[in-house]
Amino acid sequence: MPGRKWSRRDVLKASAVSATGLVFAEPLKAAAPPPTAVTPALIEAARREGKVSFYSALELNTAERLARTFEAKYPGISVRVERSGAERIYQRIAQEQGSGINAVDVANSTDPSHYLDWKKNDWLQPYMPDDVAKHFPADQVDPDGTYATSCAWLEVIGYNTDLVKREDAPKSYADLLDAKWQGKMVKAHPGYSGAILTATFVLARDLGWPYLEKLAQQKVMQVQSAADPPKKILVGERAIMADGNDYNLVLLKDQGKPVEVVYAAEGSPLIIVPSGIFRSAPNPNAAKLFQSFFFQAETQQMLVDVFAHRSFHAEVKEEGAHVPLANLKLLKADPAAVQAQSEEIKARYSRIFKV
């Protein structure tokens, strides 16, 4: 249905039809597939397909770097990147699957709850890259092997050091309610960004909706992506960001830009970014090769070194400017709870912030 916006309720109400035409009301129960190595046979099969479609909520420069690196490693296979906010990707995939359009091979999203829906509808193809089986902790891998965490980061407070002195800067979410920050903050929207949806869920759970109601009274500028607030404070359009990706600030600070990261006293929302292959993938072998490539130590290290993301690969070294995850108080979301509350969170947030 052209132009229709699909919500989680739409997806959950509709029965999913698999490639075989069978209807599944509940997720299939199956053992995780055995680990799969990249073999010459897989590479040759992927080359015969010649392309792979990658839907991603990572920033465009990150998704494109992944695509170009893959193409250089496996000549003859082109990567089509479809990049958007996680909630837009979710709607698009729901519309395509509901219309019988097989376009996506591999998708990654900043909203892990999407994978619960996709798995429930039997849209995901179990596949276990060697590196995932050998080097990733069990809590970052779906037990049935349909997805795993490709990277992670934190949602944080930040500020422009030209506009805010270090001693005056907020150190907690509670500090953002100080009257001196009224009209000086920027914040992303959970209706567009899966990362911000997760962060909003965590803050509403741990600090309560009354906190967000008070924050809304601070005349906060609203933007879409979790990557937008760092840009706004960089150019001085706002002095403080109430949320945004920590890696953007780490990268800017490395370049000598006047920005600083604040890991709030209450804790910082941990954002995990899963990746999975779709059962209806038009290029199934290229999809498997790309998924394996995504989780290889070399690729994971590139995400850390170049883009300041976090990796759960045991052989990958942490980015030097990062505060180690072990030293931070992490606020972790429950994807099932995010899934159940998603529409309510977005609607309530929009009412509160009048957007």
C-alpha positions in Angstrom: 0.0 0.0 0.0 2.0 3.1 -1.2 2.6 5.8 1.3 1.3 3.8 4.3 3.2 4.0 7.5 3.5 0.7 9.2 3.6 0.6 13.0 4.5 -2.3 15.2 0.8 -2.9 15.8 0.3 -3.3 12.1 3.0 -5.8 11.8 1.9 -7.8 14.9 -1.8 -7.8 13.8 -0.9 -9.1 10.4 0.1 -12.8 10.0 3.3 -13.2 8.2 3.6 -15.3 5.1 6.9 -17.0 4.5 8.5 -17.7 1.2 6.8 -21.1 1.2 3.3 -19.6 1.7 2.9 -20.9 5.3 1.4 -18.6 7.9 3.2 -18.4 11.3 1.4 -16.9 14.3 4.3 -17.7 16.6 8.1 -17.8 16.0 9.5 -21.1 14.9 11.6 -22.9 17.5 14.8 -24.3 16.1 18.3 -24.9 17.2 20.9 -22.4 16.3 22.6 -23.2 13.0 26.2 -24.4 13.1 29.0 -21.8 12.7 29.7 -21.0 9.0 33.1 -20.1 7.6 33.7 -18.0 4.5 34.6 -20.6 1.8 35.6 -20.2 -1.8 32.3 -21.8 -2.7 30.3 -19.2 -0.8 32.4 -16.4 -2.4 31.8 -17.8 -5.9 28.1 -18.2 -5.3 27.9 -14.6 -4.0 29.8 -13.4 -7.1 27.3 -15.2 -9.4 24.5 -13.1 -7.7 26.7 -10.0 -8.1 25.0 -7.7 -5.6 23.7 -7.4 -2.0 21.1 -5.0 -0.6 22.0 -3.5 2.8 19.4 -1.6 4.8 21.1 0.3 7.6 20.4 2.7 10.4 24.1 3.4 10.8 25.1 6.9 9.6 25.5 7.1 5.8 29.3 7.5 5.9 29.6 4.4 8.1 27.3 2.3 6.0 29.0 3.4 2.8 32.4 2.7 4.2 31.3 -0.8 5.0 29.9 -1.2 1.5 33.0 0.0 -0.2 35.3 -2.1 2.0 33.3 -5.2 1.2 33.4 -4.4 -2.5 37.2 -4.0 -2.4 37.6 -7.3 -0.6 35.1 -9.2 -2.8 35.4 -7.7 -6.4 32.4 -8.4 -8.6 29.8 -7.9 -5.8 28.2 -4.5 -5.5 26.5 -3.3 -2.3 23.3 -1.2 -2.5 23.0 0.9 0.7 19.5 1.9 1.8 20.1 4.2 4.8 17.5 5.8 7.0 16.4 6.2 10.6 15.6 2.9 12.3 11.9 3.5 12.5 11.8 4.4 8.8 13.6 1.2 7.9 11.2 -0.8 10.1 8.2 0.7 8.2 9.8 0.2 4.8 10.6 -3.5 5.5 7.1 -4.1 6.9 5.6 -2.6 3.8 7.8 -4.5 1.4 7.3 -7.8 3.2 3.5 -7.2 3.4 3.4 -6.6 -0.3 5.5 -9.6 -1.2 8.4 -7.4 -2.4 11.8 -9.1 -1.8 14.3 -6.3 -1.8 16.3 -6.5 1.5 19.2 -8.9 1.9 20.7 -7.7 5.2 19.4 -5.2 7.6 20.8 -3.6 10.8 18.8 -1.4 13.1 19.5 0.7 16.2 16.2 -0.6 17.7 16.8 -4.3 18.7 13.1 -4.7 19.3 12.6 -4.7 15.5 14.3 -8.1 15.4 11.7 -9.5 17.8 9.0 -8.6 15.3 10.9 -9.9 12.3 11.7 -13.1 14.0 8.1 -13.6 15.2 7.0 -13.2 11.6 9.7 -15.7 10.4 11.3 -13.1 8.2 14.8 -13.7 9.4 17.2 -16.4 8.1 19.2 -18.2 10.8 22.9 -17.8 10.0 25.9 -18.0 12.3 29.2 -16.5 11.1 32.3 -18.1 12.5 33.4 -15.0 14.2 30.1 -14.6 16.0 30.2 -18.2 17.3 33.8 -17.9 18.4 34.3 -14.4 19.6 31.0 -12.8 20.7 29.4 -13.1 24.1 26.2 -15.1 24.3 24.1 -12.2 25.4 24.9 -10.4 22.1 23.7 -13.3 19.9 20.2 -14.5 19.3 19.9 -18.1 20.6 18.4 -19.2 17.3 21.1 -17.5 15.3 18.9 -15.1 13.4 20.8 -11.9 14.4 23.7 -10.6 16.5 25.0 -7.3 17.7 27.1 -5.7 14.9 28.2 -2.7 17.0 27.2 -0.5 19.9 27.5 3.0 21.4 26.1 5.2 24.2 23.5 8.0 24.2 25.0 10.8 26.2 24.9 14.4 27.2 27.3 16.8 25.5 28.3 20.4 25.3 30.2 23.1 23.4 33.3 24.0 25.3 33.3 27.5 23.8 29.9 28.2 25.2 29.9 26.3 28.5 32.7 26.1 31.0 33.7 22.7 32.3 32.8 23.6 35.9 29.4 24.8 34.8 28.6 21.9 32.5 25.8 19.5 33.4 26.9 16.2 35.0 23.6 14.5 35.2 20.2 14.3 33.6 18.8 16.2 36.7 21.2 19.1 35.9 19.5 19.5 32.5 16.4 20.8 34.4 18.4 23.9 35.6 16.7 27.1 34.4 20.0 28.3 33.0 19.7 25.8 30.2 16.3 26.8 29.0 16.3 27.4 25.2 19.9 26.2 25.0 19.4 22.5 24.5 18.9 20.1 21.5 17.5 16.6 21.5 16.6 13.9 19.0 13.2 12.3 18.4 12.2 8.7 19.2 9.8 8.7 16.2 12.7 8.7 13.8 15.7 7.3 15.7 15.7 3.8 17.1 18.6 4.7 19.4 16.5 7.6 20.8 13.5 5.4 21.2 15.6 3.1 23.3 17.1 6.0 25.3 13.6 7.4 25.9 12.3 4.1 27.1 15.3 3.8 29.5 14.9 7.4 30.9 11.1 7.0 31.2 11.6 3.7 33.1 14.4 4.9 35.4 13.7 8.6 35.8 9.9 8.6 35.1 7.8 10.5 32.6 7.6 13.5 35.0 11.3 14.0 34.3 10.7 14.2 30.6 7.7 16.5 31.1 10.0 18.9 33.0 12.7 18.6 30.4 10.1 19.6 27.7 9.5 22.8 29.6 13.1 23.8 28.9 12.2 24.8 25.3 14.4 22.0 23.8 15.1 22.1 20.0 14.0 18.9 18.4 15.9 17.2 15.6 15.5 13.7 14.0 18.6 11.5 14.1 20.7 10.8 17.2 23.6 12.1 15.0 22.1 15.5 14.7 22.5 16.9 18.3 26.3 16.7 18.1 26.2 18.8 14.9 24.0 21.4 16.5 26.3 22.0 19.4 29.4 21.9 17.2 28.2 24.9 15.2 27.0 26.6 18.4 23.3 26.5 17.5 22.8 25.1 20.9 25.2 24.9 23.9 24.0 21.5 25.3 22.7 18.3 23.8 20.3 16.4 26.0 21.0 13.2 24.0 23.1 12.1 21.1 25.6 9.5 20.1 28.9 9.5 22.1 31.0 8.4 19.1 30.2 11.7 17.2 31.6 13.7 20.0 34.6 11.5 20.4 35.5 11.9 16.7 34.9 15.6 16.8 37.0 16.0 19.9 39.8 14.0 18.3 39.8 16.6 15.5 40.2 19.4 18.0 36.6 20.6 17.9 35.1 22.4 20.9 32.9 19.6 22.2 32.8 17.4 25.3 31.1 14.1 26.2 29.2 13.8 29.6 28.4 10.3 30.8 25.5 11.2 33.1 25.7 10.3 36.8 22.5 8.4 36.6 24.0 6.2 33.8 24.0 6.3 30.0 21.7 4.3 27.7 23.6 1.5 25.9 22.5 1.2 22.2 23.2 -2.1 20.5 22.9 -2.4 16.8 21.9 -5.9 15.6 22.3 -7.2 12.0 20.4 -10.1 10.4 19.7 -11.7 7.0 16.2 -11.9 5.6 14.7 -15.3 4.7 13.4 -13.8 1.4 16.7 -12.2 0.5 17.0 -12.0 -3.3 20.8 -12.5 -3.0 21.1 -15.2 -0.2 24.7 -16.1 -0.8 25.9 -12.5 -1.0 23.8 -11.8 2.1 25.7 -14.5 4.0 29.0 -13.3 2.8 28.2 -9.7 3.8 27.0 -10.8 7.2 30.2 -12.8 7.8 32.3 -9.8 6.6 30.4 -7.5 9.0 31.4 -9.6 12.0 35.0 -10.3 11.1 37.6 -8.9 13.4 39.1 -6.6 10.7 35.7 -5.0 10.0 34.8 -4.7 13.6 38.2 -3.0 14.3 37.5 -0.6 11.5 34.2 0.4 13.1 36.0 1.1 16.3 39.1 2.8 14.9 37.4 4.9 12.2 34.0 5.6 13.6 34.5 5.2 17.4 31.8 2.6 17.7 32.0 -0.2 20.3 32.4 -3.8 19.4 31.7 -7.0 21.4 34.3 -9.0 19.3 36.7 -10.4 21.8 39.7 -9.8 19.6 38.9 -6.1 18.9 40.8 -3.4 20.8 38.8 -0.5 22.4 39.2 3.0 20.8 41.8 4.9 22.8 39.7 8.0 23.5 36.8 5.9 24.8 36.0 5.5 28.5 35.9 1.6 28.7 32.4 0.2 29.0 33.5 -1.6 32.2 34.1 1.9 33.8 30.7 3.3 33.0 27.2 2.9 34.5 25.2 1.5 31.6 21.4 1.8 31.3 20.3 -1.3 29.4 16.9 -1.6 27.7 14.7 -4.7 27.5 13.9 -5.0 23.7 10.7 -6.9 24.5 9.5 -4.0 26.7 10.5 -1.4 24.1 8.6 -3.4 21.5 5.5 -3.5 23.7 5.6 0.2 24.5 7.0 1.7 21.3 3.9 3.3 19.9 2.9 4.7 23.3 6.4 6.1 23.9 6.4 7.9 20.6 2.9 9.3 21.0 3.4 10.4 24.6 6.8 12.0 23.7 5.2 13.9 20.8 2.5 15.2 23.1 4.9 16.3 25.8 7.4 18.0 23.4 4.7 19.2 21.1 6.3 17.8 18.0 
